[in-house]
């Protein structure tokens, strides 16, 4: 499938003083909504790859939510203006702005929170193959948050993000192939995806890769390793196309 390039826009900003991005990461330079969004995504990716075994996906997301709510109270006037600018970009079709707006609506406090509208913007960003949006929407469908549970759709969304080398998406996709609810496991793709996540040092990926390997015959182990290498080549091709 041809990789879609998400749209990016530029919007002048009047913000000049230090402020905080939605996950609580300090920015001490002239405020730019697009740079602000990219800093958020890079910080999320870096945080998720810290090899701390006890750090769960939901624990990290809770940290992000608390940091977001704190920053909204601390800089409400700036964030109101930021949200307005981000909404303008989102309405113009910018995928990163659509994702940022979805996070504000999902994690907002009181009138600022609108999870149904957040899903709409999240879908728009995911339709443009923005990795963070695909992963976040995949979580929604896997766990039934605001939307009905749909493991197949979650897997498809995770795959979009995983092929952009997002380790948390690779990990969740691997786990979907190792269900613990009585469904038949698929250890070959599970091993392949968990191996890629483990190479990033993603928490618990190596341990679950061992669990997948225990379900493989020698022939299947060879197939799983071949699949891992094929996925690695596909990821590299997509990386080259995005440059």
Secondary structure by P-SEA (a helix, b strand, c coil): ccbbbbbbbbbbbcccccccccccccccccccaaaaaaaaaaaaaaaaacccccccaaaaaaaaaaaaaaaaaacaaaaaaaaaaaaaaaaaccaaaaaaaaaaaaacccccccaaaaaaaaaaaaaacaaaaaaaaaaaaaacccccccaaaaaaaaaaaaaaccaaaaaaaaaaacccccccccaaaaaaaaaaaaaacccaaaaaaaaaaaaccaaaaaaaaaaaaaaaaaaaaaaaaac
